[in-house]
Amino acid sequence: MKTKNRKLSDIPLEVRAEEALKKAVADTIADHKRTGDPIVIWRDGKVVKIPADQIEVREPQTNYSVSSRGKK
């Protein structure tokens, strides 16, 4: 997680949780591609199976900032 020299405690818990979830999903998708297992997604109201050779692995992108609200 990129914190730009901030303490981890300065980043709200919900932002850290979302970052962890995005990383877990990205790791799982990469693992499926590596092992040759397809992934199943929901697209346009239907269940779609994506073959491993068509899986695109991307790093999760997070853009967050620490607001001064609630700080004492």
Protein Blocks (a to p, Z undefined) as FASTA:
>chain_A
ZZehpafklpcfklmmmmmmmmmmmmmmmmmmmnopacdddeehiacdddfklpccdddd
ddddddfehiZZ
